[in-house]
């Protein structure tokens, strides 16, 4: 199992390897709007473990995101731990 860790309160959520992170980060308090990578509401900062996430999607590139600044609606976690802030 992979894990998302929120820096502010050290809360953790487990996710199956290869799974979308949306539900886990939503439980941590990330807000979602369109959920299609268009609105940018779900922007998160990757503090640690950026290599454990899927590659940037076209919607993330269109919003000038990078490996350390992602859209939670677009990310999948490959394995391991990812620490986020928002």
LOTORVO-433141 format. One record per residue (C-alpha): y, x, z; residue in one letter. Coordinates in steps of 0.05 Angstrom, whole numbers, padded with zeros to 5 digits, always signed. Example, Ala and Ser with C-alpha at 12.3 -4.5 7.8 and 13.67 -1.06 7.14 Angstrom:
<rs>
-00090+00246+00156A
-00021+00273+00143S
</rs>
This chain:
<rs>
+00000+00000+00000X
+00071+00022-00016X
+00129+00011+00031X
+00204-00006+00026X
+00245+00019+00086X
+00316-00006+00100X
+00359+00050+00128X
+00405+00008+00172X
+00353-00024+00217X
+00290+00017+00198X
+00255-00047+00180X
+00195-00038+00133X
+00160-00083+00083X
+00094-00067+00051X
+00082-00080-00023X
+00020-00071-00065X
+00022-00008-00108X
+00051-00028-00176X
+00084-00091-00148X
+00154-00116-00156X
+00200-00101-00097X
+00241-00166-00103X
+00207-00206-00048X
+00206-00148+00001X
+00279-00130-00007X
+00300-00203-00006X
+00267-00208+00063X
+00308-00147+00083X
+00373-00183+00063X
+00387-00164-00009X
+00421-00222-00046X
+00397-00245-00115X
+00434-00283-00168X
+00405-00289-00238X
+00342-00246-00225X
+00343-00222-00297X
+00384-00158-00290X
+00448-00189-00317X
+00492-00206-00257X
+00483-00142-00215X
+00481-00181-00149X
+00419-00144-00126X
+00445-00072-00132X
+00412-00026-00082X
+00420+00048-00067X
+00357+00090-00065X
+00363+00139-00007X
+00294+00170-00014X
+00233+00161-00059X
+00266+00145-00126X
+00207+00177-00161X
+00162+00123-00132X
+00198+00069-00171X
+00188+00047-00243X
+00232+00075-00298X
+00302+00046-00309X
+00301-00018-00350X
+00350-00034-00406X
+00389-00083-00362X
+00398-00028-00310X
+00422+00020-00363X
+00469-00033-00390X
+00500-00039-00320X
+00505+00038-00315X
+00453+00043-00260X
+00415+00108-00249X
+00352+00131-00210X
+00390+00127-00144X
+00427+00061-00158X
+00380+00006-00181X
+00375-00069-00191X
+00322-00095-00143X
+00302-00150-00191X
+00281-00098-00242X
+00242-00049-00199X
+00168-00040-00187X
+00141+00009-00136X
+00087+00055-00161X
+00064+00082-00094X
+00089+00114-00030X
+00153+00099+00008X
+00222+00082-00018X
+00282+00081+00029X
+00339+00036+00009X
+00409+00017+00030X
+00454-00040+00004X
</rs>
